Each structure stands twice: as structure tokens, then as C-alpha cells.
Amino acid sequence: MTTISKTLAMELKRRRRSLMRTMGDNAIAIIPAASEVVRSRDTHYRYRQDSNFHYFTGFNEPEALMVLIPGRKAGQYIMFCRDSDPLKETWEGRRLGVDRAPAVLGADDAFPIGDIDDILPGLLEGRQFVYHTLGKDQHFDAQLLGWLKQARSSRRDGADPDAFISLDFHVNEMRVLKSRHELSIMKKAAAISAKAHKLAMQHCQPGMHEYELEAVLIGEYRRNNAVHAFPPIVGSGENGCILHYTENNGVLDDGDMVLIDSGAEYDCYAGDVSRSYPVNGQFSKAQKEVYEVVLAAQLAAIDAVKPGNHWNDPHDAAVKVITQGLRSLGILKGSTASLVKDAAFKPFYMHGTGHWLGIDVHDVGEYKIDGQYRLLEPGMVLTIEPGLYLGTSKKIPKRYRNIGIRIEDDVVVTKKGHEVLTSGAPKTVKQIESLMNPA
């Protein structure tokens, strides 16, 4: 059953007030909870709350709706949720219930979700602007349009038709800057993620299947009251050159590299870590050469994470090192400047160096403002994840083929620079080989 600490309750209240100040008077915000999703027949996927709903309410039940109505003083926060039902709770689990919702959630009022058709149209009356993100749930959008039609038919003031304003821009900008409370949760998610990767390294042996390493990761997440933030990627050999490989059914062959990209989700906040290492625990000369290029690129990119730098500065730093490395490996020829300008690295490093991280693993927030890469600010959290994916192309010297390497850490921008949240996962050649080959 939902419980909310005093610290979190105060933060949720600040978030709601901030949004209502942005909306101004004569507006209403409507955010529905995520719906339960059927996996097959009468089996559902594990429930995961809508990110924006969680951000403003901390409430983890389905069949709920948050309404914010700006006005005098702090405005009004109304929750629609399920009634208590002893019989259903015996079968399906505990519910907060309407009676307890105001005290637990800090709502001004709460109503049964079953009464929403009777109550919501009245709340919409006289509100010119409706803050809601259309297109996420077509069924709910149709309901909302019906409530609006009913509200309009009751008007006698000749007011203009309601205008929809997407919540995305306003909420995304709030979410891109993490509070102290959010960072404390993200540090926990990062620590769990790092420990799981460390355990996977210790368990890795030739002859295992990729899914056995996946099991190590997920087991450690669950031991710490977390779940996986996204389907784990465990790719060995040529599978490591597939960016979003999730079959995880290959055999870990002696002499191959294995690339793992996985993170824990703790209290709805995601970790996201990638590590690459030899299946047998000992880097070959060729593997080490490629690995050191990627590691140098990642360290250069992390060094570029600081307030006042542009979002793309870490990527530019990584690209320069990657390109120089590809030249040193004999895969690219020419001057580094020309090769970077021509994006000659793209066949081997085809993705960006990072993304926002938070309640969603690819979290919300603009990367550009008015067409220019935005400046990094304290409280922003991003991943730094350069890689090299050297498949079977004849342009690649034979000794480097089928080596896929990605090294990813979660980094928070601080007032003086940055902090790596996932430093608990070993990543130097010496650290990895020592862990995988204990004396």
C-alpha cells in the first residue's frame, strides 16, 4: 500500500505548486495513471506507473486520475482513485482507498474513480485551458473529449472553447533538473546497477549462456527491491555488435567479448550501465587495444561534463578520441580533423554518447534550445556511453572483427563539475582482469 515520507510529500507539493503557477488561472491539468496492460489472456505485465503521474503524486495504483486546479493560495489538488474493496483486495492486493487518499497523498479531496463521469465535467466548466498530453492513451483522450463536450453544453457564459495545452514541455523542463531527493534515489539505483554488473563479471565463464548472466543481473535487482529498467542486453561475440540485442540466448565462447547493457529501476528511477569484458577474464592483445580506445573516449567525454558546457561537448570529445583510435587500429586512414568532419567513424560508432536519465531510462528534456545545444546545469543527470562495434566488414583487420564494446556510466552535473554515480562497476582492464581472475 502507498506510503509517502514527509520529505517526499513536501517535494511533491512543491512540484504541483510549481506546475500550477506555470499554468495560471482559468486552467486545469489532468494526468491519468498508467493502465494495466494484458500480457496474454488473463495475465498482466508487471504494473509500472505513468512517469508524470508518479512525479506529481508518488501514487502507484492504476485506475486513478490527478487533477490540478490553480486558484487562490495553493490551488486545488484532487485525486480520483479506487474505493476500498475487501473482496477484490483479497484477490488482487491492497488499495489505498478514497477515504485515506487525502491524508496519505496530500490531496485536497478525493473521489471514487467510478464517479468520474459525474464529477469531472463540473471541474472542467469555466476552464479555458486544459493541460493534458494527447496521444498517449486514445481511450482516455476520447473520455476527456466527452467530458469537455458535456462541460461546454452546461456553460451559459459564452466562453470560448477549451484549448488543449500539452503538459510535455512544462513538465519535461521540471524533470530534467533533479532535486536532492531525486538524486538520492538515483544514487541507490546506480549502486544496485553497479553491484549487479560486478557480480555478472564474477560469474562469467566460457560455456555459459547469455541468459545466465541476465539472471545474475535481475536477481541482484530483485534482492534490492528493484526491477530491471529495460530488457537487459547481453551480447557475446558478434551479438555484441548489435546495439539493442535482447535475445540473450547465445553461448559465451572462450576468447569472445561480452557486452552487457542493463540497469536497475529503484522507486521508479533508472540506472543504466554498460560494461564489456572477455568471457574468459583475460583480454587478448586485440581486445585490449579496442577496449582502451573506448575507455579513453569515455573518460574524455566524462571530463567534458561540467556546468556551462554544451550538451554535445561530451559527444564531440568522445568522437575525437574514437576517430584517433580507429586510425591507430588501422581501420581509418587520413587526418583526424577530416575524418571527424566526414563522420568516417559512423560505421563503427553510430549512436550518440549519452541521453538524459531519470524516471525514464531515456528521460525527458530538450537537448536543444532555439536550435542550439543547451548548456549543462547542476542537477542534470546523463549517461556517457561511447562504443565501438567492429563486425565482419573486410575494412576491419581480421584480429579486430566481432568485437563489440560499450562502456556506460551515469553522471550527474554538479556545481564544480560532475559525479559518476556508477563508479562501483569496474571498468579498467586491470580492475576487470583482477576481479575475474582472483588470486
C-alpha angles and dihedrals in degrees: 000000000000117000123173124198121230091248093052092044090057091048093049089051091052091050093051092047091049092053093047091051089054092049096051126199125321091040139105131198121211123189120172125206118248116274122239110256125217114231095188133335105324097346119102131204114251106281118254120182122235107266097231092045090052091046093059102031112023085217117139104191129105124231094050138122132198120211124189120191116185116216143115117001109339099352124232130297114196127182128200112197144148121292120241110268117180094197096050091041089056089058104031109023139266124318129205092226131209096270094057097038099088094051096042099039098034091240122157090222141354134205135187112268087229090066095054095106090059099042110033098062088059091052090051094053113111093008111125098186125050114195106207136127108240122205101040095094117016093191092055092044089056090050091050093050088052092052090049092051090051092048093050092050089058095053121109099171098079092237120172118264116276116268122216116227118189115240092209102090096045096043094041091056090050092049096047091070111062122213125224089260092052092048091053089056092045091052088055092049089048093049092050090048093049093048091050092052090049091052091048089055090051093050097044115116135159111265096034121118123244090243090061090063088045087056091053090054096047092044091056091047092053092045086061097045092257134116131210111281091214136355106295119249112219110169125167127190112341090358088069088067091063105089099211100025110159106159089097093183102114127112119252102237123204109257096026130111121236123210118203123188112179142127141187123245110215120183088345094306119115135226119199121192134164125194130173126195143151115278091228094047096247123096116226116224091259094045091050092050092054093041094053090054092055093044092051089050091051094049091049090050093048090051088058092058104101138118113282095026117113122253091249097050093090090051092049090050092050094047092053093052093043091051093048088049094051088053092051090050090053094243096112128035128199138050118325092233093053093044092050091047091051092044089233089161092066098094088058102030108030105160138067123269096245153341139215115280130203137093086355120044088229091037129202126263137101119271092198132041116200090348095307127104106259125243120257114246134190110274096036114123122202140162124244109206120154118170147175123220110191107182130168101301114139087228087072117080108248095244090061099046121121093015111137118182132175125166115192134177135173112242131188121204110235132190092263101032129298146317124217106223096190099050089124091080109084114238112162118094091243093049093049096046092046092051095045094044106040115188 
